[in-house]
Amino acid sequence: MNSNATTLPIRIRAELADIAQVVERAQRLFTKAVEQQDEDYYDGVALNLHSFYTAVERILADIAREVDGAVPSGREWHRDLLAQLSVEFPGVRPRVLQHSSRHCLDEYRGLRHVIRNVYSFNLNPSRLGELVAMLPDCHKALVKDLNAFCHFLEELFPR
């Protein structure tokens, strides 16, 4: 375990505060898109959903690097990162993500790929709506999982 792991709970919680803002913005922009029948708001929704996932991925990569000692590499590293943190690392750490969290995050991982590879005018508003509808539960599960992991680290490295 890397010595930076001692400060990891502080950094994770700071990132979670920012993620909460992104979740709220995605929901608010989706509501505006629907209410005002303005497709331009969908771009903002997509950007915030992308930000949600990339922020989560940053946290997970930090955990993998500083606790596990390795971040997956290769073409499928994004998928492999979710898999790595969804299992216990015996003698090192408990499972970081519950299976339900991994599953919902995988939905946003898929959107990340789409956003990086298509023009925004090709985004599917109904799919964005599905992802926005899932967001509160996914966010809540993620926060629960990451707070439990922070507690584990704080027990390991009391201040």
C-alpha positions in Angstrom: 0.0 0.0 0.0 1.3 3.4 -1.0 2.0 6.1 1.6 -0.5 8.3 -0.2 -3.2 6.0 0.9 -3.3 7.7 4.3 -4.7 10.9 2.6 -7.0 9.0 0.2 -10.2 9.3 2.4 -9.8 13.1 2.4 -9.4 13.2 -1.4 -12.2 10.8 -2.0 -14.7 12.8 0.1 -13.7 16.0 -1.6 -14.3 14.4 -5.0 -17.6 13.1 -3.8 -18.7 16.6 -2.9 -18.0 17.7 -6.5 -19.7 14.6 -7.9 -22.8 15.5 -5.9 -22.9 18.9 -7.8 -22.5 17.1 -11.1 -25.4 14.8 -10.3 -27.6 17.8 -9.4 -26.7 19.6 -12.6 -27.4 16.7 -14.9 -30.8 16.3 -13.3 -31.6 20.0 -13.6 -30.5 20.3 -17.2 -32.5 17.2 -18.2 -35.6 18.8 -16.6 -35.0 22.0 -18.6 -34.5 20.0 -21.8 -37.8 18.3 -21.4 -39.8 21.3 -20.1 -38.5 23.7 -22.7 -38.2 21.2 -25.5 -34.7 22.5 -26.1 -32.3 19.9 -27.4 -29.3 22.0 -26.6 -29.7 21.2 -22.9 -29.0 17.6 -23.8 -25.5 18.5 -24.5 -25.1 19.8 -20.9 -26.8 16.6 -19.6 -24.3 14.5 -21.5 -21.4 16.5 -20.4 -22.4 16.2 -16.7 -23.1 12.5 -17.0 -19.6 12.1 -18.6 -18.1 14.2 -15.8 -19.9 12.0 -13.2 -18.2 8.9 -14.6 -14.8 10.3 -15.2 -14.7 11.7 -11.7 -15.6 8.3 -10.3 -13.0 6.7 -12.5 -10.4 9.1 -11.1 -11.2 8.0 -7.6 -11.1 4.3 -8.6 -7.8 4.7 -10.4 -6.3 6.4 -7.3 -7.5 3.5 -5.1 -6.1 1.0 -7.6 -2.7 2.8 -7.8 -2.3 3.7 -4.1 -3.8 0.7 -2.4 -3.7 -2.2 -4.9 -0.4 -1.1 -6.4 -1.6 -1.3 -10.0 -4.0 0.3 -12.4 -5.2 -1.9 -15.3 -3.8 -1.1 -18.7 -4.6 -2.0 -22.2 -7.6 -1.5 -24.4 -10.2 -2.5 -21.8 -8.6 -0.8 -18.8 -11.8 1.1 -18.1 -13.9 -2.1 -17.8 -11.1 -3.9 -16.0 -10.8 -1.1 -13.4 -14.5 -1.6 -12.4 -13.9 -5.3 -12.2 -10.7 -5.0 -10.1 -12.4 -2.8 -7.5 -15.5 -5.0 -7.4 -13.5 -7.8 -5.7 -11.7 -8.2 -2.4 -8.0 -8.0 -2.6 -7.1 -10.5 0.1 -4.8 -9.2 2.8 -4.9 -5.7 1.3 -8.5 -4.3 1.1 -12.1 -5.3 1.0 -14.2 -5.0 -2.1 -14.6 -1.3 -2.9 -17.6 -1.5 -5.2 -20.6 -3.7 -4.5 -21.9 -5.6 -7.6 -24.9 -3.3 -8.0 -22.6 -0.2 -8.0 -20.3 -1.8 -10.5 -23.3 -2.6 -12.8 -24.7 0.9 -12.7 -21.3 2.5 -13.2 -20.8 0.3 -16.2 -23.8 2.0 -17.8 -22.0 5.4 -17.5 -18.8 3.9 -18.7 -20.6 3.0 -21.9 -21.8 6.6 -22.2 -18.3 7.9 -21.7 -17.3 5.9 -24.8 -20.2 7.3 -26.9 -19.5 10.9 -25.8 -15.9 10.6 -26.8 -16.7 9.0 -30.2 -19.8 10.6 -31.7 -21.1 14.1 -32.4 -23.3 15.5 -29.7 -26.2 16.0 -32.1 -26.2 12.2 -32.4 -26.9 11.5 -28.7 -30.1 9.7 -27.9 -32.3 11.9 -25.6 -34.2 8.9 -24.3 -31.0 7.1 -23.4 -29.8 10.2 -21.6 -33.2 10.2 -19.8 -32.7 6.6 -18.7 -29.2 7.5 -17.3 -30.5 10.6 -15.5 -33.3 8.5 -14.0 -30.7 5.9 -12.7 -28.3 8.6 -11.5 -29.7 9.2 -7.9 -29.7 5.5 -7.0 -26.3 4.9 -8.6 -24.8 8.0 -6.9 -26.3 6.9 -3.5 -24.8 3.4 -3.8 -21.4 4.8 -4.9 -21.3 7.2 -1.9 -22.2 4.4 0.4 -19.5 2.1 -1.0 -16.8 4.8 -1.0 -17.6 6.0 2.5 -17.3 2.4 3.7 -14.0 2.2 2.0 -12.8 5.5 3.5 -13.8 4.1 6.9 -11.7 1.0 6.2 -8.7 3.2 5.4 -9.3 5.4 8.5 -9.3 2.4 10.7 -6.1 1.2 9.1 -4.4 4.6 9.3 -5.9 6.5 12.4 -5.0 10.1 12.6 
